[in-house]
């Protein structure tokens, strides 16, 4: 759901909110869902009163704006009946201003989100460092995600959702937990997750475009589990139609409990996964209701950043930028991005690398390379990346693997880039094959492309995934081809040093 961060004391607060600019359709493909409601108040304006929540010891507040019409907002009601928690996930909350109180921190903060079949208002997590000693308890809040007014998902029921934010965790420590609560109590099975470390070797799983084959998505997630990555980042298009609740239940259900052993978990609720929307999410309320992501302001959860070890990570939803050029929403993201990257560039002595993830592949030889919305994204984003010397950009959208040479935007920023010497440009990587059907590479050959690979028919791979390794003043990227045998060949690898 969408967050708005402010400064208040714990509990409930009546605050103002405003919505986002609407979207007529997804660029390149449409799911027929209704666009978000247009904000009549504008940036900084107010509408009706809203609910807000602050987790214990958290330096940020969580609120739900009107644009997605979430209803029945309530703090944990200990006297209300509990219900069986389903599809427990671990995400992240926090603010978006680096250095400010409450700035998102995956080493010390986690947000637990789950759903229930029954509409209950119990929202607690109990946790500890041993499975038989869940001695700490935190309370959260509940809400109902509504049925979309049009398009896919209108025949599916509303969803009862629950969330608890836990702050003050110790970096790199394993915690055991259950979610639920109520009277009589209902609790999930005990799961565990490890907070992101702040030093040493840190691994980050990077993947995107899971929307077509759930079996591939499940297999990629098993690789994430087996590699014990410290965090996952996705580049969008988790599902085919962002307004269709049953798709989330299928795709998340495939990575929660092992089908053959419900006492064993895959990655959902076991690893922190920070989701990013793609064009197939289409700014749908179902998507923002399903996951906890950092954010503040009217357009929360469509842009955020945080530091992990030696790298500053930036996540931006490029749908408002590319699909509706000149929109208020897109402009807010671009202005925030420029400021955030400038802060990160000035902080290189402490955090040497800057990594950006957005959905559309800005520089690719595959099917979407010359799409109008991709050119718009390239024109607006690449000069900002160049200005602050971004090291690495990860994209999806084209279901292939591609890596550019170091490049900068050309004289026409919407056109071909300029190839630069090593260390003087940004490397762009498309790494999208976590379930989506494969595309071809080389459809539009380009001299700036260093490495290209597809998967599927005619290849030994059924999908793709990537792993970032952060250590000292080095960043290493590896892309693997997914195979049924489990021995996944290395498709590409490169390292950056500072």
C-alpha positions in Angstrom: 0.0 0.0 0.0 1.0 3.6 -0.4 2.8 5.3 2.5 3.0 8.9 3.6 5.7 9.7 6.1 5.5 12.5 8.6 6.5 13.3 12.2 4.0 12.3 14.8 3.8 10.2 18.0 2.8 6.6 17.9 -0.8 5.7 17.3 -3.5 7.2 15.1 -3.3 10.7 13.6 -5.6 12.6 11.3 -3.5 13.8 8.4 -4.0 15.2 4.9 -3.3 13.3 1.8 -3.5 13.7 -2.0 -3.7 11.3 -4.9 -1.8 10.7 -8.1 -2.3 11.6 -11.7 -4.3 8.9 -13.5 -3.0 6.6 -16.2 -5.0 5.9 -19.3 -3.3 2.6 -20.0 -0.1 0.6 -19.7 2.5 1.4 -22.3 3.2 -1.5 -24.7 0.4 -3.7 -23.2 -2.9 -3.1 -21.4 -4.6 -5.1 -18.7 -7.9 -3.1 -18.9 -7.8 -2.0 -15.3 -9.2 1.3 -14.2 -6.6 4.1 -13.7 -6.0 5.5 -10.2 -8.2 8.5 -9.3 -7.0 11.9 -10.3 -5.8 14.1 -7.4 -7.9 17.3 -7.4 -5.9 18.8 -4.5 -2.5 18.6 -6.2 0.9 18.1 -4.7 0.9 19.4 -1.2 -2.9 19.6 -1.1 -5.3 17.9 1.3 -8.4 15.9 1.0 -10.4 14.1 3.7 -8.8 12.9 6.9 -6.7 9.7 6.8 -5.4 7.0 9.1 -1.8 6.9 10.1 0.3 4.4 12.1 3.8 4.5 13.6 5.6 1.3 14.7 7.3 1.2 18.0 10.7 2.9 17.9 10.2 3.7 14.2 11.1 7.2 13.0 8.5 7.3 10.2 4.7 7.1 9.9 2.6 5.0 7.6 -0.6 6.3 6.1 -3.0 5.3 3.2 -4.0 8.0 0.7 -7.4 8.3 -0.8 -6.4 7.5 -4.4 -6.5 3.8 -3.9 -9.7 3.8 -1.8 -8.4 1.4 0.9 -11.2 1.0 3.5 -11.8 -0.1 7.1 -8.5 1.1 8.4 -7.9 0.0 12.0 -5.1 -0.4 14.5 -4.6 -3.9 16.0 -7.7 -4.9 18.0 -6.6 -7.4 20.6 -10.2 -8.2 21.6 -11.3 -9.0 18.0 -11.1 -12.6 16.7 -8.0 -13.7 14.9 -7.9 -15.5 11.6 -5.4 -17.8 9.9 -2.6 -15.6 8.3 -1.8 -16.3 4.7 1.1 -15.5 2.4 3.3 -13.8 5.0 5.8 -11.5 3.4 8.7 -9.4 4.6 9.1 -5.9 3.1 10.5 -2.5 4.0 9.1 0.8 5.2 10.7 4.1 5.9 11.3 7.6 4.4 13.0 8.6 1.2 15.3 11.4 2.2 18.8 10.1 2.8 20.2 11.3 6.1 16.8 12.3 7.5 15.1 10.6 10.5 13.2 7.5 9.5 15.2 7.0 6.2 14.6 3.5 5.0 17.1 1.0 6.4 16.8 -2.7 5.6 19.5 -3.6 8.2 17.4 -2.4 11.1 13.8 -2.3 9.9 11.3 -4.9 8.5 7.6 -4.7 7.6 5.5 -7.9 7.9 2.5 -8.0 5.6 -0.1 -10.8 5.3 -3.7 -11.4 4.3 -6.6 -13.4 5.8 -9.6 -14.9 4.2 -11.9 -13.5 7.0 -12.1 -9.8 7.5 -10.5 -9.4 10.9 -8.6 -6.6 12.6 -5.8 -8.5 14.5 -2.4 -7.3 13.5 0.5 -8.4 15.7 4.0 -9.9 15.2 5.8 -11.7 18.0 9.5 -12.5 17.4 12.8 -13.4 19.0 16.2 -14.9 18.3 15.1 -18.5 19.0 12.0 -20.2 17.7 11.0 -21.2 21.2 11.5 -17.7 22.6 9.3 -15.2 20.7 9.5 -12.7 23.5 9.0 -9.4 21.7 5.6 -8.2 20.4 4.7 -5.4 18.1 1.3 -4.2 16.9 0.3 -3.0 13.5 -2.8 -2.2 11.5 -5.3 -3.7 9.1 -7.3 -2.5 6.1 -9.4 -3.8 3.2 -8.1 -3.5 -0.4 -11.2 -2.9 -2.6 -12.3 -4.5 -5.8 -11.3 -2.6 -8.9 -14.0 -0.6 -10.5 -13.2 -1.9 -14.0 -11.0 -4.3 -15.9 -9.5 -7.5 -14.7 -10.2 -8.5 -11.1 -13.7 -7.0 -10.8 -15.1 -10.5 -10.2 -12.7 -11.2 -7.4 -13.4 -10.3 -3.7 -11.8 -7.5 -1.7 -8.8 -8.5 0.4 -8.3 -8.3 4.1 -4.7 -7.1 4.7 -2.5 -6.7 7.8 0.9 -5.1 8.4 3.3 -4.5 11.3 6.5 -2.5 11.1 9.4 -3.5 13.4 12.3 -1.2 13.9 15.5 -1.3 16.0 16.7 -4.7 14.6 20.3 -5.7 14.8 22.0 -5.9 11.4 22.8 -9.4 10.1 20.8 -11.2 12.8 18.4 -14.0 12.3 14.9 -13.5 13.9 12.1 -16.1 14.3 8.5 -14.8 14.2 4.8 -15.4 13.9 2.1 -13.0 12.7 -1.6 -12.9 13.7 -3.1 -12.2 17.1 -6.7 -11.6 18.2 -9.0 -13.2 20.7 -9.2 -16.1 20.3 -5.7 -16.0 18.9 -4.7 -17.2 15.5 -1.0 -17.3 14.5 1.0 -18.2 11.4 3.6 -21.0 11.4 7.0 -19.9 12.8 9.2 -18.5 10.1 12.6 -16.8 10.2 14.4 -14.1 8.3 17.9 -12.4 8.7 18.2 -8.7 8.7 20.5 -7.3 6.1 24.1 -7.0 7.3 26.0 -3.7 7.1 29.5 -5.0 6.3 31.4 -8.0 5.1 30.1 -9.8 2.0 26.5 -8.9 1.2 24.5 -10.5 -1.6 21.5 -9.0 -3.3 19.3 -11.0 -5.7 18.1 -9.0 -8.7 15.3 -10.3 -11.0 12.3 -9.3 -12.8 9.4 -10.1 -15.2 7.8 -13.2 -13.6 4.3 -12.8 -15.1 3.9 -15.8 -17.4 5.2 -19.1 -15.9 4.7 -19.5 -12.2 6.9 -22.7 -12.3 9.9 -20.6 -13.5 9.2 -18.0 -10.9 9.2 -20.7 -8.2 12.4 -22.2 -9.4 14.2 -18.8 -9.4 13.0 -18.2 -5.9 14.4 -21.6 -4.8 17.8 -20.4 -6.2 17.5 -17.2 -4.1 16.8 -19.4 -1.0 19.7 -21.8 -1.8 22.1 -18.9 -2.3 20.8 -17.3 0.9 20.8 -13.8 -0.6 20.5 -11.0 2.0 17.9 -9.1 0.1 15.9 -9.3 -3.2 15.1 -6.5 -5.5 12.6 -6.9 -8.4 12.4 -4.8 -11.5 8.6 -5.1 -12.0 5.9 -7.2 -13.8 5.5 -9.7 -11.1 2.1 -10.6 -12.5 0.4 -10.1 -15.9 -2.5 -7.9 -14.6 -1.9 -5.8 -11.5 -5.6 -5.5 -10.6 -6.2 -9.3 -10.5 -5.9 -10.6 -6.9 -5.9 -14.3 -7.8 -2.6 -13.8 -9.7 -0.9 -12.4 -6.5 -2.2 -15.4 -4.6 -0.8 -17.8 -7.2 2.6 -16.2 -7.6 3.1 -15.5 -3.9 1.6 -18.9 -2.9 4.2 -20.6 -5.1 7.1 -19.2 -3.1 5.6 -19.3 0.5 5.4 -22.9 1.5 6.9 -25.8 -0.4 4.1 -27.7 -2.1 5.5 -31.1 -1.1 6.3 -30.0 2.5 4.2 -27.2 4.0 6.6 -27.1 7.0 9.4 -25.9 4.7 9.4 -22.4 3.2 10.8 -21.1 -0.1 11.5 -17.3 0.2 8.2 -15.5 1.0 8.5 -14.4 4.6 12.0 -15.8 4.8 13.8 -13.1 2.8 13.2 -9.4 2.6 11.8 -8.6 -0.9 11.5 -5.0 -2.0 9.1 -4.9 -5.0 9.0 -2.4 -7.8 6.1 -1.9 -10.1 6.3 -2.4 -13.9 3.9 -1.5 -16.6 1.8 -4.7 -16.0 1.1 -3.5 -12.4 -0.4 -0.5 -14.0 -0.5 1.5 -10.7 -3.2 -0.9 -9.4 -4.4 -0.7 -5.8 -4.0 -4.5 -5.5 -0.2 -4.1 -6.1 0.3 -1.4 -3.6 -1.9 -3.2 -1.1 0.1 -6.4 -1.4 3.6 -5.2 -0.4 5.4 -2.9 2.0 7.8 -0.5 0.4 9.5 2.7 1.5 7.8 5.9 0.7 6.4 9.3 1.7 4.2 12.0 0.2 1.4 11.8 -2.3 3.1 9.3 -4.6 4.7 7.0 -2.0 6.1 3.6 -3.0 6.8 4.7 -6.5 10.3 5.9 -5.6 12.7 5.2 -2.8 16.3 4.6 -1.9 18.5 3.1 0.9 22.1 2.2 1.6 23.4 -1.4 1.8 27.1 -1.8 2.6 29.0 -0.1 -0.2 26.1 0.7 -2.4 23.3 3.3 -2.6 20.2 1.6 -4.1 17.5 3.7 -5.9 14.2 2.3 -7.0 11.9 4.2 -9.3 8.6 3.3 -10.9 9.0 4.6 -14.5 5.3 4.1 -15.5 4.4 7.7 -14.4 7.5 9.0 -16.3 7.2 7.0 -19.5 3.5 6.3 -20.0 2.3 9.9 -19.3 5.1 12.3 -20.1 4.7 15.6 -18.2 2.4 14.2 -15.5 2.6 15.7 -12.0 3.4 12.2 -10.7 6.3 11.7 -13.1 7.7 15.2 -12.4 7.7 14.5 -8.6 9.7 11.3 -9.2 12.2 13.0 -11.5 12.7 15.9 -9.1 13.2 13.5 -6.1 15.6 11.4 -8.2 17.8 14.3 -9.1 18.1 15.3 -5.5 18.6 11.8 -4.2 21.3 11.0 -6.7 23.1 14.3 -6.0 23.2 13.4 -2.3 24.5 9.9 -3.1 27.2 11.3 -5.4 28.4 13.6 -2.7 28.5 10.7 -0.3 30.9 8.5 -2.4 33.6 8.4 0.3 31.3 6.5 2.6 29.1 4.7 0.0 31.1 4.4 -3.2 28.6 2.8 -5.6 25.2 4.0 -6.9 22.8 1.5 -8.4 19.4 2.3 -9.9 16.6 -0.1 -10.8 13.6 0.7 -12.9 11.4 -1.4 -15.2 12.0 -0.3 -18.8 15.3 -1.2 -20.4 16.7 2.1 -21.5 19.3 0.6 -23.8 18.6 -2.8 -25.4 18.6 -4.5 -28.8 15.4 -6.4 -28.0 11.7 -5.9 -28.9 11.0 -2.8 -26.9 14.2 -0.9 -27.9 12.4 1.6 -30.1 9.1 1.9 -28.3 7.9 5.5 -27.7 7.6 5.1 -24.0 11.1 3.6 -23.7 12.5 6.6 -25.6 10.7 9.0 -23.3 12.1 7.2 -20.2 15.6 7.3 -21.8 15.3 11.0 -22.6 14.2 11.9 -19.1 16.3 9.5 -17.0 19.6 9.0 -18.7 20.8 12.7 -18.3 20.0 12.5 -14.6 22.0 9.3 -14.3 24.9 10.9 -16.1 24.8 14.0 -14.0 25.4 12.1 -10.8 27.7 9.4 -12.3 25.4 6.4 -11.6 27.5 3.2 -11.8 25.0 0.6 -12.7 21.3 0.6 -13.9 19.3 -2.6 -13.8 16.2 -2.9 -16.0 13.5 -5.5 -17.1 10.7 -5.2 -19.6 12.6 -6.9 -22.4 12.7 -10.6 -21.4 16.4 -11.1 -22.1 19.9 -10.5 -20.7 21.9 -7.6 -22.1 24.8 -5.5 -20.8 26.0 -2.3 -22.4 29.5 -0.9 -22.5 30.0 2.2 -20.3 27.8 4.8 -21.9 26.4 8.3 -21.5 23.4 9.9 -23.2 24.1 11.3 -26.6 23.3 14.7 -28.0 19.7 13.5 -28.4 19.1 11.8 -25.1 16.2 9.8 -26.6 18.6 8.4 -29.2 21.7 6.3 -29.2 24.2 6.8 -26.4 27.9 7.6 -26.5 30.3 4.8 -25.6 32.8 5.9 -22.9 36.1 4.6 -21.6 35.9 2.2 -18.6 34.9 4.0 -15.4 33.6 7.1 -17.2 30.1 5.9 -18.0 27.1 4.0 -16.7 26.6 0.3 -17.4 23.0 -0.7 -18.2 21.9 -4.3 -17.6 18.6 -5.9 -18.6 18.1 -9.1 -16.6 14.5 -10.2 -17.0 13.5 -13.8 -17.1 12.0 -14.8 -13.8 8.9 -16.4 -15.4 8.1 -14.2 -18.4 8.2 -15.7 -21.9 11.5 -14.9 -23.7 12.2 -12.3 -26.3 14.9 -12.2 -29.0 18.1 -10.2 -28.8 19.6 -8.4 -31.7 16.3 -7.2 -33.2 17.9 -3.7 -33.3 21.7 -4.3 -33.3 23.7 -1.6 -31.5 27.4 -0.8 -31.1 26.9 0.1 -27.5 25.9 -3.4 -26.5 28.6 -5.5 -24.9 26.8 -8.8 -24.1 23.4 -10.3 -25.1 21.7 -13.6 -24.3 18.2 -14.9 -24.4 16.6 -18.1 -22.9 13.9 -20.5 -23.8 13.7 -22.5 -27.0 17.0 -23.2 -28.6 18.9 -22.5 -25.4 19.7 -24.5 -22.2 18.0 -22.0 -20.1 14.4 -21.7 -18.9 14.9 -18.3 -17.3 17.4 -15.8 -15.9 18.3 -14.2 -12.5 21.2 -12.1 -11.2 23.2 -11.7 -8.0 25.1 -8.7 -6.8 27.9 -9.2 -4.4 29.0 -6.1 -2.3 32.3 -6.3 -0.4 34.8 -3.6 0.5 35.1 -1.2 -2.4 34.0 -3.7 -5.0 30.7 -4.5 -6.6 30.3 -7.7 -8.6 27.4 -8.6 -10.8 26.6 -12.1 -12.0 23.8 -13.3 -14.3 22.8 -17.0 -14.3 20.8 -19.0 -16.8 18.2 -21.1 -15.0 18.2 -24.8 -15.7 16.1 -27.7 -14.5 19.2 -29.6 -13.4 20.1 -27.0 -10.8 23.5 -26.4 -12.2 23.0 -22.9 -13.5 25.7 -21.7 -15.9 27.1 -18.2 -15.5 26.0 -16.1 -18.5 27.9 -13.0 -17.6 30.0 -11.5 -14.8 31.7 -8.1 -14.3 33.2 -6.2 -11.4 33.4 -2.5 -10.5 36.0 -1.2 -8.1 36.5 2.2 -6.5 
